[in-house]
Amino acid sequence: MLDIVYTLLLEVRDQPGVLVRVAQIFARRGCNISSIHVEHPLASQWSEMKITVKNVARIDQITAQLEKLVDVERVTVRSRTKEV
């Protein structure tokens, strides 16, 4: 069996509540986040968020919803298959 692992790289505004709004997009689609990592570069109003999910049926729909959020500047999706 093959798992499809998606890694989403987001550039988000560094403000309270952004993480919750991003996580809600996944929760509404019934998608479980495998891992999440946020970095804040020095002297910047933007943070880099890396989210990993597995076997998502409509990653394109989740990506479109994330791009609609005011505090999200950019979304990049990478995928790879992993044998279980």
TORMI-266965 format. One record per residue: x, y, z of N, C-alpha, C, O in turn; residue in one letter. Coordinates in steps of 0.2 Angstrom, whole numbers, padded with zeros to 4 digits, always signed. Example, Ala and Ser with C-alpha at 12.3 -4.5 7.8 and 13.67 -1.06 7.14 Angstrom:
TORMI-266965
+0066-0028+0039+0062-0022+0039+0066-0016+0039+0071-0017+0042A/+0064-0011+0035+0068-0005+0036+0064+0000+0039+0067+0006+0040S/
This chain:
TORMI-266965
+0004-0006+0000+0000+0000+0000+0004+0006+0000+0010+0006+0003M/+0002+0011-0004+0006+0017-0004+0003+0023-0001-0003+0024-0002L/+0006+0027+0003+0004+0033+0006+0006+0039+0002+0012+0039+0000D/+0002+0043+0001+0004+0050-0002+0005+0055+0003+0000+0056+0007I/+0011+0057+0004+0013+0062+0009+0013+0069+0006+0017+0070+0001V/+0009+0074+0008+0010+0081+0006+0013+0085+0011+0012+0085+0017Y/+0018+0089+0008+0021+0094+0013+0019+0101+0010+0020+0103+0004T/+0015+0105+0014+0013+0112+0012+0018+0117+0015+0019+0117+0021L/+0020+0121+0011+0025+0127+0014+0021+0133+0013+0019+0135+0008L/+0019+0136+0019+0015+0142+0019+0020+0148+0021+0023+0148+0026L/+0019+0154+0018+0021+0160+0021+0015+0164+0024+0011+0166+0020E/+0016+0165+0030+0010+0168+0034+0012+0174+0038+0018+0174+0040V/+0007+0178+0039+0008+0184+0043+0009+0182+0050+0006+0178+0053R/+0014+0185+0054+0016+0183+0061+0011+0187+0065+0013+0192+0068D/+0005+0184+0066+0000+0187+0071-0004+0182+0075-0004+0176+0072Q/-0006+0184+0080-0010+0179+0084-0016+0176+0081-0019+0180+0077P/-0017+0170+0081-0023+0167+0078-0022+0164+0071-0027+0160+0069G/-0017+0165+0068-0016+0163+0061-0015+0155+0061-0018+0152+0057V/-0012+0152+0066-0011+0145+0066-0018+0142+0067-0019+0136+0064L/-0022+0145+0071-0029+0142+0072-0033+0142+0066-0036+0137+0064V/-0033+0147+0062-0036+0148+0056-0034+0143+0051-0038+0140+0047R/-0027+0142+0050-0025+0137+0046-0027+0130+0048-0029+0126+0044V/-0026+0128+0054-0028+0122+0057-0036+0120+0056-0037+0115+0054A/-0040+0125+0056-0047+0125+0055-0049+0122+0048-0053+0119+0047Q/-0045+0125+0043-0046+0123+0036-0045+0115+0035-0049+0112+0032I/-0040+0112+0039-0039+0105+0038-0044+0101+0042-0047+0096+0040F/-0046+0104+0048-0051+0101+0052-0058+0100+0049-0061+0095+0049A/-0060+0106+0045-0066+0106+0042-0067+0101+0036-0072+0098+0035R/-0061+0099+0034-0061+0094+0028-0059+0087+0031-0059+0082+0027R/-0059+0086+0038-0058+0079+0041-0051+0077+0040-0050+0071+0040G/-0046+0081+0039-0039+0080+0038-0035+0080+0044-0036+0085+0048C/-0031+0075+0046-0027+0075+0051-0020+0078+0049-0017+0075+0045N/-0017+0083+0053-0011+0085+0052-0006+0081+0055-0006+0079+0061I/-0001+0078+0051+0004+0074+0054+0010+0078+0058+0012+0075+0063S/+0012+0083+0055+0017+0087+0058+0016+0095+0056+0013+0096+0051S/+0018+0099+0061+0018+0106+0059+0024+0110+0062+0025+0108+0068I/+0027+0114+0059+0033+0117+0061+0032+0125+0059+0031+0126+0053H/+0034+0129+0063+0033+0136+0061+0040+0140+0063+0042+0139+0069V/+0043+0143+0059+0049+0147+0060+0047+0154+0059+0044+0156+0054E/+0051+0159+0063+0050+0166+0062+0057+0169+0060+0061+0170+0065H/+0058+0171+0054+0064+0174+0052+0065+0180+0056+0060+0184+0057P/+0071+0182+0058+0072+0188+0061+0070+0194+0057+0071+0194+0051L/+0068+0200+0060+0066+0206+0057+0061+0205+0051+0062+0208+0046A/+0056+0201+0052+0051+0200+0047+0044+0200+0050+0044+0197+0056S/+0039+0202+0046+0033+0201+0049+0029+0195+0046+0023+0194+0048Q/+0033+0191+0043+0031+0184+0040+0034+0178+0043+0040+0179+0045W/+0030+0173+0044+0033+0167+0047+0032+0161+0041+0028+0162+0037S/+0036+0156+0042+0036+0151+0037+0033+0145+0041+0036+0143+0046E/+0028+0142+0038+0024+0136+0041+0025+0130+0037+0024+0131+0031M/+0027+0125+0040+0028+0118+0036+0023+0113+0039+0023+0112+0045K/+0018+0111+0035+0013+0106+0037+0013+0100+0033+0014+0100+0027I/+0013+0094+0036+0013+0088+0033+0007+0084+0034+0005+0083+0040T/+0004+0081+0029-0002+0077+0029-0002+0071+0025+0003+0071+0020V/-0006+0066+0026-0005+0060+0022-0012+0058+0020-0017+0060+0023K/-0012+0056+0013-0018+0053+0010-0024+0058+0010-0030+0056+0012N/-0023+0064+0008-0028+0069+0008-0032+0068+0001-0028+0068-0004V/-0038+0067+0001-0042+0066-0006-0042+0073-0010-0041+0072-0016A/-0043+0078-0007-0043+0085-0011-0038+0090-0008-0040+0095-0006R/-0032+0089-0010-0027+0093-0007-0028+0100-0011-0026+0105-0009I/-0030+0100-0017-0031+0106-0021-0036+0110-0018-0036+0116-0018D/-0042+0107-0015-0047+0111-0012-0044+0114-0006-0046+0120-0004Q/-0040+0111-0002-0037+0113+0004-0032+0119+0003-0032+0124+0006I/-0029+0118-0003-0024+0123-0005-0028+0130-0007-0026+0135-0005T/-0033+0129-0010-0037+0135-0013-0040+0139-0006-0040+0145-0006A/-0042+0135-0002-0045+0138+0005-0040+0142+0008-0041+0147+0011Q/-0034+0139+0009-0028+0142+0012-0026+0148+0009-0025+0153+0012L/-0026+0148+0002-0024+0154-0001-0029+0160-0001-0028+0166-0002E/-0035+0158+0001-0040+0164+0002-0040+0167+0009-0042+0173+0010K/-0036+0164+0014-0035+0167+0020-0031+0174+0020-0026+0174+0016L/-0033+0179+0023-0030+0185+0022-0023+0185+0025-0018+0189+0022V/-0021+0181+0030-0014+0181+0033-0010+0176+0029-0004+0175+0031D/-0012+0173+0024-0008+0168+0020-0005+0172+0014-0009+0174+0010V/+0001+0173+0013+0004+0176+0007+0005+0171+0001+0004+0173-0004E/+0008+0165+0003+0009+0160-0002+0009+0153+0001+0010+0152+0006R/+0006+0148-0004+0006+0141-0002+0009+0137-0008+0008+0138-0014V/+0014+0133-0006+0017+0128-0010+0016+0121-0008+0017+0120-0002T/+0014+0117-0013+0013+0110-0011+0018+0105-0014+0019+0106-0020V/+0021+0101-0010+0025+0095-0013+0022+0089-0011+0020+0088-0005R/+0023+0084-0015+0021+0077-0013+0026+0072-0014+0030+0073-0018S/+0025+0066-0011+0029+0060-0012+0025+0054-0010+0021+0055-0006R/+0027+0049-0013+0024+0042-0011+0028+0039-0006+0035+0039-0007T/+0025+0035-0002+0029+0031+0003+0026+0024+0004+0020+0024+0005K/+0030+0019+0003+0027+0012+0004+0026+0011+0011+0031+0012+0015E/+0020+0008+0013+0019+0006+0020+0020-0002+0021+0019-0004+0026V/
